[in-house]
Amino acid sequence: MEKKEIDEQMRERHGKILRSLDKARTGKHITEKEWDTKILPNTLKDVAKEFGLLKTCDIENPVNSDPELADRFFKAGWEAAQRLGFYCPDTESIIRVDLAELESEFKKVPSSFVAGSGEGERTIRARRPSDGHEPIFTAPLSIQMDEELYIPLSQGIVSSKLIDFQEGPSLDTVMGSPLLADTPYETFAGIYEYHLRTEAQRRAGRKGMGNALVSSASTHFGFLSGFNLYEQPQIALCLNPAFMKINYTTFHKCFVANEQGGNIRSESPTMIGGYTGGPETTAIASIATDILQFPVCGAVLPGSPSYDIRYSGNCGRHGVWTQSMATQAIARNSNIILMKTINQVAGPSDDMFFYETIVGMTAASASGQAFTISPRSAGGSKKNHLTPIEAWYNAAVFKGAAGLSLEKANEICREVIPLFEEHLMNPPKGKSFRDLFDIDTLQPIPEYKEQYMKMREFAESLGIPMPGDGVIC
């Protein structure tokens, strides 16, 4: 390859991020408080009014089946993206993307990308609602575990071929020392996690499996030390500080991911009841965030999940409606490869966890979501509250529901939500990995295996085809 070609490719990869940094550096100074409490909410409300979207949330039908309404939400999200841009807390300024740039970048959004190698290679593709194309499932989210449990838990999870890639779990100690963010401990965590993760995948026979990296790093230090240790291409976790915001930590990671040949996953959750307001304006903010992430930082896997601020989950009526609406809007009108998380608040071994999973994963998959990372059992608040069974169950529902009609998905959600919604504000936290599995044999205790099989049968009785996990069934 000629030097000129190399220089052009390098400029293309990194030029986008440099332009965003320049905008952040030279943009008009605005306090974060002004952005959060005035500019953001007022703009979202104005846009919602202009497109006639206020009071369109229908909690009796949590999965939207009106394509015209989804398309209007997309147009509103596009308008909000132009008017708002991303706020950068590091420079206290706004990174704006004008219409010409937005239209140009929108045409360049890739509709697929590859991660992993050899037998572990997978192609992630954009989807449309109810298209039946199997989405990609990654497990688990970065729930904290004792470091001695990292290998057995990860081995157990990825032993199932339902799991396409691995993200978590995460650590809070490294070889017995505390993992302190923004210190050399975190730098070592990126290296240490590489050794634990690759050993777990070796034991499970998943050589070449793709990864979302680095789960034990809360700043950029662990990412910078660990990402380059893996054979590329992998998925880079470049998580933003909040919805409609991006910071230097994300930009640090994006430069490295680009140069190493990785794929950028950038995420900014929106909160129903927070600065983005109610379900309608929160859906608009979610759509705008997904539209902006490729132009601003080159994310090929953007995600803006929506959580209900009252319980920090999204499997209740308002959460499902908001997230499925935003998903359909993007899936129907773009080639964006959409990533959103499903946030269960009940813990392992409680029926509520399985009910939340059915609702969240069915709505997401039928709405056209291409990729997810799960589970977040017990809302991610309880250390060691994660087992392989929750991951396998999530994957089976997510993949099985891909061909369901939106009407059928709505019917399922309407039937299942009443089984758990009264407990959303005070959910059962369930039991730990040690309580539910034999750590040495990686077998679930008989009671949990029986519950798992019962819940698989329940999902199938609702009309969800449940692929086998290849381990227990």
C-alpha positions in Angstrom: 0.0 0.0 0.0 1.3 3.4 -1.0 2.2 6.0 1.7 -0.4 8.3 0.2 -3.2 5.7 0.7 -2.1 5.1 4.2 -2.1 8.8 5.0 -5.6 9.2 3.5 -7.0 6.3 5.6 -5.3 7.6 8.7 -6.8 11.1 8.1 -10.3 9.6 7.6 -10.1 7.5 10.8 -8.9 10.3 13.0 -10.1 13.4 11.3 -13.6 13.1 12.5 -12.6 13.1 16.2 -10.2 15.9 15.7 -12.9 18.0 14.2 -15.1 17.3 17.2 -12.3 18.2 19.5 -11.8 21.5 17.6 -15.5 22.3 17.9 -15.4 21.6 21.7 -12.3 23.7 22.1 -13.5 26.7 20.2 -17.2 26.5 20.9 -19.2 29.0 22.9 -18.9 28.5 26.7 -22.1 27.2 28.3 -22.3 25.9 31.9 -23.4 22.4 32.4 -26.2 23.5 34.5 -27.6 25.7 31.7 -27.3 22.8 29.3 -29.0 20.4 31.7 -31.8 22.6 33.0 -32.6 25.0 30.1 -31.1 24.3 26.7 -31.7 20.5 26.6 -35.2 20.2 28.1 -36.5 23.3 26.4 -35.3 22.2 22.9 -36.7 18.7 23.3 -40.1 20.1 24.4 -40.2 22.5 21.5 -39.3 19.8 19.0 -41.9 17.5 20.4 -44.6 20.2 20.1 -43.6 21.0 16.5 -44.0 17.3 15.5 -47.2 16.8 17.5 -45.6 14.1 19.7 -46.5 15.2 23.2 -48.9 12.9 25.0 -48.5 10.1 22.4 -47.1 7.6 25.0 -49.6 4.7 25.3 -48.7 2.6 28.3 -51.6 0.3 27.7 -49.7 -0.7 24.5 -46.1 -0.5 25.4 -44.8 -1.8 22.1 -45.6 0.7 19.3 -47.2 -0.7 16.2 -47.8 2.5 14.3 -45.1 3.0 11.7 -46.2 6.6 10.9 -45.7 7.5 14.5 -42.2 5.9 14.6 -41.3 7.9 11.5 -42.4 11.1 13.0 -40.3 10.4 16.1 -37.3 9.8 13.8 -37.8 13.2 12.1 -38.1 14.8 15.5 -34.9 13.2 16.6 -33.1 14.3 13.5 -34.3 17.9 14.2 -33.1 17.7 17.8 -29.7 16.4 16.7 -29.2 19.5 14.5 -30.4 21.9 17.2 -28.5 20.4 20.1 -25.4 18.5 19.3 -23.4 17.0 22.1 -22.3 18.9 25.2 -18.6 18.4 26.3 -18.2 18.9 30.1 -14.4 19.1 29.8 -14.6 22.3 27.7 -18.1 23.4 28.8 -19.1 23.9 25.2 -21.4 22.3 22.6 -20.1 20.2 19.7 -22.6 21.1 17.0 -23.2 19.2 13.7 -24.8 21.3 11.0 -27.3 19.9 8.5 -24.8 19.4 5.6 -22.4 17.5 7.8 -25.2 15.4 9.4 -26.5 14.5 5.9 -23.0 13.6 4.6 -22.1 11.5 7.6 -25.5 9.8 7.6 -24.8 8.4 4.2 -21.5 7.0 5.4 -22.9 5.0 8.4 -21.9 1.4 7.9 -24.7 -1.2 7.9 -22.4 -4.0 9.2 -19.1 -4.6 10.8 -17.1 -7.6 11.9 -15.6 -8.5 15.3 -13.7 -11.6 16.6 -11.6 -13.9 14.5 -11.6 -17.4 13.2 -14.4 -19.5 14.6 -15.3 -16.5 16.8 -15.9 -14.1 14.0 -19.3 -12.6 13.8 -20.9 -10.0 11.5 -23.1 -7.4 13.2 -25.8 -6.0 10.8 -28.4 -3.3 11.0 -31.9 -4.7 11.3 -35.5 -3.7 10.6 -38.5 -4.4 12.9 -39.7 -8.0 12.8 -37.3 -8.9 10.0 -36.4 -12.3 11.6 -32.6 -11.8 11.2 -30.9 -13.1 14.3 -29.4 -10.2 16.4 -26.1 -10.4 18.2 -26.0 -11.1 21.9 -23.1 -10.2 24.2 -22.8 -11.1 27.9 -22.6 -10.2 30.6 -22.8 -6.5 31.4 -20.0 -5.3 33.7 -21.5 -6.5 37.0 -18.8 -6.7 39.8 -17.6 -10.1 40.8 -15.0 -11.4 43.2 -11.9 -11.9 41.2 -11.7 -15.6 42.0 -15.1 -16.0 40.3 -14.2 -14.2 37.1 -12.9 -17.2 35.2 -15.5 -19.8 36.3 -18.4 -17.4 35.7 -17.1 -16.2 32.3 -16.3 -19.8 31.3 -19.9 -20.8 32.2 -21.5 -18.0 30.3 -19.6 -18.3 27.1 -19.9 -22.1 27.1 -23.2 -21.5 25.3 -23.0 -20.6 21.6 -26.0 -18.3 22.2 -23.4 -15.9 23.5 -21.7 -14.2 20.5 -19.3 -11.9 22.4 -18.1 -11.2 25.9 -18.1 -7.9 27.8 -18.1 -8.4 31.6 -18.0 -9.1 34.4 -15.9 -6.4 36.1 -13.5 -6.4 39.0 -13.0 -4.3 42.1 -9.7 -5.9 43.1 -6.7 -7.0 41.1 -4.6 -9.8 42.6 -6.0 -8.8 46.0 -5.3 -5.0 45.7 -8.1 -2.5 45.3 -8.9 -1.4 41.8 -8.9 2.4 42.2 -10.0 4.4 39.2 -7.7 6.9 37.5 -4.6 5.2 39.1 -2.0 2.7 38.0 -4.2 0.0 39.6 -6.7 0.7 36.7 -3.9 0.5 34.2 -3.0 -3.0 35.5 -6.7 -4.0 35.5 -6.8 -3.7 31.7 -3.9 -6.1 31.5 -5.1 -8.4 34.2 -8.6 -8.7 32.7 -7.0 -9.8 29.4 -5.4 -12.8 31.1 -8.5 -13.8 33.0 -10.8 -13.3 30.0 -8.7 -15.2 27.5 -8.2 -18.1 30.0 -12.0 -18.4 30.5 -12.6 -18.4 26.8 -9.9 -21.0 26.3 -11.5 -23.3 28.9 -14.9 -22.9 27.2 -13.5 -23.7 23.8 -14.3 -20.2 22.4 -10.9 -19.3 20.8 -11.2 -16.1 18.7 -14.3 -15.0 20.4 -15.0 -11.3 20.1 -14.9 -8.9 23.1 -16.4 -5.6 24.2 -13.5 -3.9 26.0 -12.5 -3.0 28.7 -15.1 -3.8 31.3 -13.1 -3.2 34.5 -11.9 0.3 33.4 -14.0 3.3 34.5 -11.7 5.9 32.9 -9.4 5.5 29.8 -6.4 4.1 31.6 -7.5 0.5 31.7 -8.6 0.7 28.2 -5.4 2.2 26.9 -3.4 -0.6 28.6 -5.6 -3.5 27.6 -7.3 -3.0 24.3 -4.2 -3.5 22.2 -3.5 -6.9 23.8 -6.4 -8.5 21.9 -6.3 -9.7 18.3 -8.4 -7.2 16.4 -11.1 -6.4 15.4 -12.8 -6.0 18.8 -15.5 -3.7 20.2 -14.3 -0.7 22.1 -16.4 0.4 25.1 -16.3 4.2 24.7 -19.1 5.1 27.1 -20.2 8.7 27.4 -20.9 10.5 30.7 -24.6 10.9 30.1 -27.2 11.4 27.3 -26.4 14.1 24.7 -22.9 14.4 26.2 -19.4 13.3 25.3 -16.1 13.8 27.1 -12.3 13.5 26.7 -12.3 10.0 28.1 -14.4 8.8 25.2 -12.2 10.6 22.7 -9.0 9.1 24.2 -10.5 5.6 23.6 -11.8 6.4 20.1 -8.4 7.4 18.8 -6.8 4.2 20.1 -9.7 2.0 18.9 -9.5 3.5 15.4 -5.7 3.0 15.1 -5.9 -0.5 16.4 -8.6 -1.5 14.0 -11.4 -1.8 16.6 -15.1 -0.9 16.3 -16.3 1.9 18.5 -19.4 1.4 20.7 -20.5 4.6 22.2 -23.5 4.9 24.6 -25.3 7.7 26.4 -28.4 6.6 28.4 -31.4 8.8 28.6 -33.6 9.0 31.8 -37.3 9.2 31.8 -38.1 11.7 34.5 -34.7 13.4 34.3 -33.5 16.3 32.3 -35.0 14.8 29.1 -38.5 14.9 30.6 -41.3 12.4 29.9 -41.4 9.4 27.6 -41.9 11.3 24.4 -39.1 13.9 24.8 -36.8 11.1 26.2 -37.4 9.0 23.1 -36.5 12.1 20.9 -33.3 12.6 22.9 -32.5 8.9 22.5 -32.9 9.0 18.7 -30.9 12.2 18.5 -28.1 10.7 20.5 -28.0 7.6 18.3 -27.9 9.8 15.2 -25.0 12.0 16.5 -22.6 9.4 17.7 -21.2 8.4 14.3 -20.7 12.0 13.1 -19.1 13.1 16.4 -16.9 10.1 17.3 -17.2 7.5 14.6 -19.2 5.0 16.6 -20.4 2.2 14.4 -22.4 0.7 17.4 -24.2 3.6 19.0 -26.7 3.1 21.9 -28.9 5.3 23.9 -31.1 3.1 26.1 -33.8 4.8 28.2 -34.3 4.1 31.9 -37.1 5.1 34.1 -35.5 7.2 36.8 -37.9 6.0 39.5 -36.4 2.5 39.6 -33.4 2.7 37.2 -34.7 0.0 34.9 -36.6 -0.1 31.6 -38.9 -3.1 31.7 -42.0 -1.2 33.0 -44.6 0.3 30.7 -43.0 3.7 30.3 -39.5 2.3 29.8 -40.6 -0.3 27.2 -42.7 2.2 25.3 -39.9 4.8 25.2 -37.1 2.4 24.2 -39.2 0.5 21.6 -40.3 3.7 20.0 -36.8 5.0 19.7 -35.6 1.7 18.4 -38.2 1.5 15.7 -37.6 5.1 14.6 -33.9 4.3 14.0 -34.4 0.8 12.6 -37.0 1.9 10.1 -35.2 5.0 8.8 -31.5 4.3 8.9 -28.6 1.8 8.6 -27.5 2.5 12.1 -26.6 -0.7 13.9 -28.5 -0.1 17.1 -27.3 -1.2 20.6 -29.5 -0.7 23.7 -29.3 -2.4 27.1 -32.2 -4.1 28.9 -32.0 -3.3 32.6 -33.7 -5.8 34.8 -33.9 -4.8 38.5 -34.8 -8.2 39.9 -32.0 -10.6 40.8 -31.1 -14.2 39.8 -33.5 -17.0 40.8 -36.5 -14.8 41.2 -39.4 -15.2 38.7 -39.5 -11.4 38.2 -36.1 -11.4 36.6 -37.4 -13.8 33.9 -40.6 -11.8 33.4 -38.6 -8.6 32.9 -36.3 -10.4 30.5 -39.3 -11.6 28.4 -40.7 -8.1 28.2 -37.5 -6.2 27.6 -35.9 -8.6 25.1 -39.1 -9.3 23.2 -39.8 -5.6 22.7 -36.2 -4.8 21.7 -35.8 -7.6 19.2 -39.1 -7.2 17.5 -38.5 -3.5 17.2 -35.4 -4.1 15.2 -32.5 -3.8 17.7 -29.4 -5.4 16.2 -27.2 -5.9 19.3 -27.5 -6.0 23.0 -25.3 -6.7 26.1 -27.1 -8.3 29.0 -28.1 -9.2 31.7 -28.1 -6.5 34.4 -29.5 -8.8 37.1 -30.5 -7.0 40.3 -29.9 -3.7 38.3 -26.2 -4.3 38.6 -26.3 -3.2 42.2 -25.4 -6.5 44.0 -21.9 -7.9 43.7 -21.7 -11.6 42.5 -25.5 -11.6 41.6 -25.0 -13.1 38.2 -24.9 -16.6 36.8 -24.7 -18.2 33.3 -28.5 -19.0 33.3 -29.6 -15.4 33.2 -27.3 -14.8 30.2 -28.5 -17.8 28.3 -32.1 -17.0 29.0 -31.7 -13.4 27.8 -29.9 -14.6 24.6 -32.6 -17.1 23.8 -35.5 -14.6 24.1 -33.6 -11.9 22.2 -32.8 -14.2 19.3 -36.1 -16.0 19.4 -38.2 -12.9 19.2 -36.6 -11.4 16.1 -39.3 -12.4 13.8 -42.3 -11.6 16.0 -44.7 -8.9 14.7 -44.9 -5.7 16.7 -48.5 -6.6 17.5 -47.5 -10.0 18.9 -44.7 -8.4 20.9 -47.1 -5.9 22.3 -49.5 -8.7 23.2 -46.8 -10.5 25.1 -45.7 -7.4 27.0 -49.3 -6.6 28.0 -49.7 -10.1 29.4 -46.4 -10.3 31.3 -45.9 -6.8 32.7 -48.8 -7.2 35.2 -46.9 -10.2 36.7 -44.2 -8.0 38.1 -44.8 -4.2 37.8 -46.0 -3.7 41.3 -42.5 -4.8 42.5 -40.4 -2.5 40.3 -39.8 0.1 43.1 -38.8 -2.6 45.5 -37.5 -5.6 43.5 -36.2 -8.9 45.0 -32.4 -9.0 44.6 -32.3 -12.8 44.2 -29.3 -15.0 45.1 -25.6 -15.0 44.2 -23.5 -17.2 41.9 -22.2 -19.2 44.8 -25.8 -19.8 46.0 -27.1 -21.0 42.7 -24.1 -22.8 41.0 -21.5 -25.4 42.0 -18.4 -23.3 41.2 -16.2 -26.4 40.6 -18.5 -28.2 38.2 -20.3 -25.1 36.8 -23.6 -26.9 37.2 -26.7 -25.0 38.6 -28.3 -26.4 41.7 -31.3 -28.6 40.8 -33.9 -26.0 42.0 -32.4 -23.3 39.7 -32.2 -25.6 36.7 -35.8 -26.6 37.2 -36.8 -22.9 37.4 -34.9 -22.1 34.3 -36.5 -24.9 32.3 -39.9 -23.8 33.6 -39.3 -20.3 32.5 -38.2 -21.4 29.0 -41.5 -23.3 28.7 -43.4 -20.2 29.8 -41.7 -18.1 27.1 -42.5 -20.6 24.5 -46.1 -20.8 25.6 -46.3 -17.0 24.9 -45.2 -17.7 21.3 -41.5 -16.9 21.6 -39.3 -19.6 19.8 -36.5 -20.4 22.3 -33.3 -21.7 20.8 -31.4 -24.2 22.9 -28.4 -23.1 25.0 -26.3 -26.1 24.0 -25.3 -26.7 27.6 -28.4 -27.7 29.5 -30.9 -27.9 26.7 
